[in-house]
């Protein structure tokens, strides 16, 4: 199943390059955990960049005061 995950995301043959002929569940789980950590880091960074870009755009900031 994890072979399909990596091949679907990164292209056919990627899982074989990562795992070789190994079908070791421990290795799969270790690499999958590292992959999830990487994805979490990317999400955190993307959210930081997004927050930085929109921090100057607040609803009502340019409305006239009454």
Buried (B, 14 or more C-beta within 10 A) or exposed (E): EBBEBBBEEEEEEBBEEBBEEEEEEEBBEEBEEEBEEEEEEEEEEEEEEEEEEEEEEEEEEEEEEE
